[in-house]
């Protein structure tokens, strides 16, 4: 027991590692919640957010005369240390837990308090000089400090995700320019449709993902409204007059975000609507990303018995039994990430719906699901861009031959030879295996010069006046 110190709480005394900055309530969470294996220390954005919320709260308490300046300054110093990346290993609790986030809040309170005690030359656990509850958690409850910290974490995580999204949009756009002269067949319902360029296909990938930048930012902007000062249920019990607005102002100054106090703290405390709508934006991005990966796998299928219009960078041997086989492993792994995002979004839905009366106790699993989705999507975007998109090459001749041999080019002739003639030619081409081009010339419907003019790529890839 020389390596432990004893700390007490409502339930009694418990040994805590003597060098640990966390205390008895964190130790109980360690003992009680062996669930996911993913610790709070795995999510540095949330740890930093907890520190910045505690710093803003301490500043507010000092300005309102509730906290003496020396203790406020020490708390602020420790919060800055945590913001700089120190002591993150002192947050060892499981991300999924009971208690509506109380263990997370107390973990932060205890680490800050014990580090302050160390700075004051006191023993860890000697809470008369700096208490996790009476000083670090002053004018707060888990029910306002925890969701506010989560929102601050999500705001910063969203910024990083959007930057990654911008990079892959540019990568697709660069490929769109590179492939602008590669003519290929467009397809609907996996059947030949009409010609397009491979560049148009990749530019469309860029455009659809670019739309989600504004959607993510707009939905994340809902996180700027916080409920600090609500304390337990939104009535503000044990928080002084003016605390809510002043704390929001201080938090805005510390974070750079336009933080606002909710106009109705009783409503805001159990409300999880902002998480639901932001999670839906992540799901929307995942749906689009997975569809793109489906397309990349189809377009690269082969090499002899598939589309084989593009080549994906070979990343690893594809089979333990089939020599020479290389699989599209990067799009495959991104597909799987997207499936995980879909499932986590459903978890967010159920967790949000589970709110009862003045609190939603399911926020831990909700927060874990959203932050996991952001991390997964960010990693997937970087992986897809770096290990796949930038290295894609086009099989230009294969693409062009498919256009020449396709029945689909008859659609381009329809305005000139009529729907009936077009249908008859398409039918004969399908039955005989002959090309549309040859059949039109054989029937004398159009001259070769006229046919070539109509089928010129410049006339098939964009709207134009009839020739």
Secondary structure as GFF3:
##gff-version 3
##sequence-region A 1 467
A	DSSP	beta_strand	4	9	.	.	.	ID=ss1
A	DSSP	beta_strand	12	17	.	.	.	ID=ss2
A	DSSP	alpha_helix	24	32	.	.	.	ID=ss3
A	DSSP	three_ten_helix	40	42	.	.	.	ID=ss4
A	DSSP	alpha_helix	44	63	.	.	.	ID=ss5
A	DSSP	alpha_helix	69	83	.	.	.	ID=ss6
A	DSSP	three_ten_helix	88	90	.	.	.	ID=ss7
A	DSSP	alpha_helix	102	119	.	.	.	ID=ss8
A	DSSP	pi_helix	132	136	.	.	.	ID=ss9
A	DSSP	alpha_helix	142	178	.	.	.	ID=ss10
A	DSSP	beta_strand	183	188	.	.	.	ID=ss11
A	DSSP	beta_strand	191	197	.	.	.	ID=ss12
A	DSSP	alpha_helix	198	220	.	.	.	ID=ss13
A	DSSP	three_ten_helix	221	224	.	.	.	ID=ss14
A	DSSP	beta_strand	225	226	.	.	.	ID=ss15
A	DSSP	alpha_helix	243	255	.	.	.	ID=ss16
A	DSSP	beta_strand	260	261	.	.	.	ID=ss17
A	DSSP	alpha_helix	265	270	.	.	.	ID=ss18
A	DSSP	alpha_helix	273	299	.	.	.	ID=ss19
A	DSSP	beta_strand	310	311	.	.	.	ID=ss20
A	DSSP	alpha_helix	329	353	.	.	.	ID=ss21
A	DSSP	alpha_helix	363	387	.	.	.	ID=ss22
A	DSSP	three_ten_helix	389	391	.	.	.	ID=ss23
A	DSSP	beta_strand	393	394	.	.	.	ID=ss24
A	DSSP	alpha_helix	396	404	.	.	.	ID=ss25
A	DSSP	three_ten_helix	407	409	.	.	.	ID=ss26
A	DSSP	alpha_helix	410	417	.	.	.	ID=ss27
A	DSSP	alpha_helix	419	432	.	.	.	ID=ss28
A	DSSP	alpha_helix	436	442	.	.	.	ID=ss29
A	DSSP	alpha_helix	448	454	.	.	.	ID=ss30
A	DSSP	alpha_helix	457	460	.	.	.	ID=ss31
###
